[in-house]
Each structure stands twice: as structure tokens, then as C-alpha cells.
Amino acid sequence: MLFRSYAQFVKADSPWKTIDDLVRHMKENPNKVVYANSGAFGLPDIGMAQLAKAVGGLQYRTMPTTGGAEQVLKLLSGDAQTQQNSATPTLQHIKSGAIRPLLVVSKSWPELEQMGVPLSSKAYGFSVRNLSALAGPPGLPEDIRQRLEDAQRAAVAAAETLEELDKIGEFSEFKTGKE
């Protein structure tokens, strides 16, 4: 399985330097902050809802987009003030200093953790997971299922795969179908 790293972001020139700053502002200014998401009930919505619940409620306006890249554009343009997003569309903007991570909402994001960005699991008691998995049809013969599982195990453990995943801020953790 591949796990995507997720975090809460604001534009680098925003007044919020920490997640506590953003939460405080949102509590003091209900429905003033626009949150760009990837459409209703996506993983970022779940993470934002869990954050809101963990801090005793937040009221914000949502701006649905077509996905992570458009979320970044909405944040950079000032149309939205915050978002939760994965590493792939945000990594170059983190490195350039255009956006600021405030909270890692996934299980881990080592680069951000090294920067001092807190984990939601430690700060608020939740995290989100976006899994990518290989699936087959019902009744798949056992020998084919086993061959696919073995191939996936080898692929996610390959040095080349791990190197490429590292470049885009993602990580893998192999699990069998039964697991």
C-alpha cells in the first residue's frame, strides 16, 4: 500500500504561524476563513472535520475544487486561506516558501516533522490515511492473487520505488490482502 502524506496549509504570508493561531482566528471569526477542498467528503474534508471536532467546533466556508493542484492555486491566489492537501501538489510550494504547513494530519510526514510541524495525532488525537491498493475481482484464483501480491510486495520494496516516492513526499508500507 502507498500512503499519502497530508498536512494543513496556509499561504506563507498569512498571519497564522501555527495551527493554534489559525484555530484561534477561526473561532473568533466564524465563517470568515475559506477552506479549499477537493470536493465534498474527500479525505481533506474528513481531516478538517476532525480538526474542527477536536478543537470544539469551527465554522468555515468551503471552496470545492477539482483536486489538490487546484486547491494550491486557490490558496496561492488568496481565494482560500487554508487547505489540507497531500505532498504531491504541495511539495514544490513548501520548498519555495510559498505555502506554510501548520499541522501534519496524516500518520507521518518526516520532512515537515523535522521542520517542527506538529502531528495531529499528538496535538489533537486524530490522523487521516489515504491508502492506495491493488484490488482484484471476486473469485480471483488463489495462484493469481498470490502472484499479484508478491509482485506488489517486490515493487514497493524496490530501491527505485522508494527513491521515487521519497522525491514526492510519499511512503509505502506493504500489507497483504488479509492484513
N, C-alpha and C positions, 0 to 999 in steps of 0.2 A: 504494500500500500504506500502511496505517497501522501504526505501530509503537507498542507499548505500553511505557511506562517501567516498569521493575521495580527493586525495592530490597529489602534485608534490613531488617527492623524489629524493635524491641523496645518494650515499654511504656516510657513516658517516665520512670517512677520505678524502672526496673530498675537494678541496679548496674553494668550494662555501658554505658560511654560510647562505646566504639569497637568496631569489628569485632574487633580484636585482643583486647580484653577478653572478648568473647563466646567467641571461639575458644579462648582460654586456659582459660576456665571449662569449656567443653565437653570439652576434652582432660583436664583434671584431674578431671572428674566425668562419666565415661561414662554415657550413658543417663539422665541426670538432667534434661536440658533437653527440654521438649516443643516440637516444631516443628509448627505448624498449617499444613496444606497444602490444596490444592484437590482432593484425591483422587490416587490413585496415578498416577504417570507424567505428571503435568501439568508445565507449564513451571516452576513453583516447585520441584518435585521435582528437575528437571534442574539448576536453578541451585544448589540445596542440595547435590546430589551432586557438582557440580563444585567447590563451595567445599570440601567435605569432602576431595575428592581433592587439591585444590591445597594444603591445609594438612597433608597426610599422614594423613588419616583423622579422622573424627569419628563418635562414636556418640551417637545421639539417638533419642528416641521420636517417632513421627509421630502427628498427630491429623488424620485426614481430615475435611474439611468439604464443604459443598455449593458452595463458591466463595469469592471474595475477600471479600465482605461478612461472611460467617460467620467467616472467618479473623480479620478485625479484631475481631469480637466475642469470639472465643476469646482473643485477645491482651489486649484491654481487661479482660476478666473475670478474667484470671490463670490460665485453664485451660491456656494455652500461653505459653511465654516468648519465642518468636521466630517469625517467618514471613517468607516472601518474597512480595511482592504488587505489584500494579500501582498506577498513580496513581489510577485512578477510585475505588476504595473507600477509599483511604488519605489522599488529599489533604486532606480536611477535618480529619482527625485529626492530620496533620502540622501544619497551620496552627494548630490549637487547642492544640498542645503535648502531646496525649495519647499520641502514639507518637513514637519516635525512629528516624530512618533511620540505619543503620550502614554500608551499602555499596550503591552503585548496581550492580546486576547486569546491567542492560541496556546497550545501546550508549551511552545518554546519558540524563540527567535534569537539565537545566540548573539548575532551582531548587535541587535537592539539591547539585549540584556547587558552586553559589555559596555554599552553607552549609558547604562543606568536606567533604562526604561523598565518600569515595574511590570511584573506579571499579574494579570487579572486574577489568576488562581490564588496568589498570595495576598493581593490587596483586597480582593472582593469575593473570593471563594468560587469563582467560575472560570471556565475556559471553553472555547469552541474548537471543534475539529472538522475540517473539511477533508474527507477521505477520497482518494482515487483508487479504484479497484478494478480488477479484471473479473468479468462475470461470464457465465455460460448459460445455455438454455437448460430447462428442466430435463432430466433424463440423460444428461451428458454421460457417455460411457466412462467408467472409472479410469481406464488407462489414458484416455484423452484428458480428463480432468487433472490427473496426476502429472502428465507431461506439461500441461499449461502451467500448473503450479510450480513445477521445477524450473521451467523457463522464466517465469516471473521472479522467482527467488534469485536465480542467477543474474537476471537483468538488473534488479535493484541493488544487488551486492557488487556489481561490476564497478571497478575504479572509475571508468569513464562516465558511468551514470552518476555516481556520487559527485564527481567533479562538476558535471553539468548542473546538477541540482544545486550544488553549493553556489554556483555562479548566479543563480536566480533566487537564492534565498529559500529554497525548499529542502525538505529532507524526507528520507524514506525509512520505513520500519516494516519489515516483512511480517505478514501474518498469513497463516494458512486459511483456507476456506472455513474450516471448522472453528478456528480461533475467531 
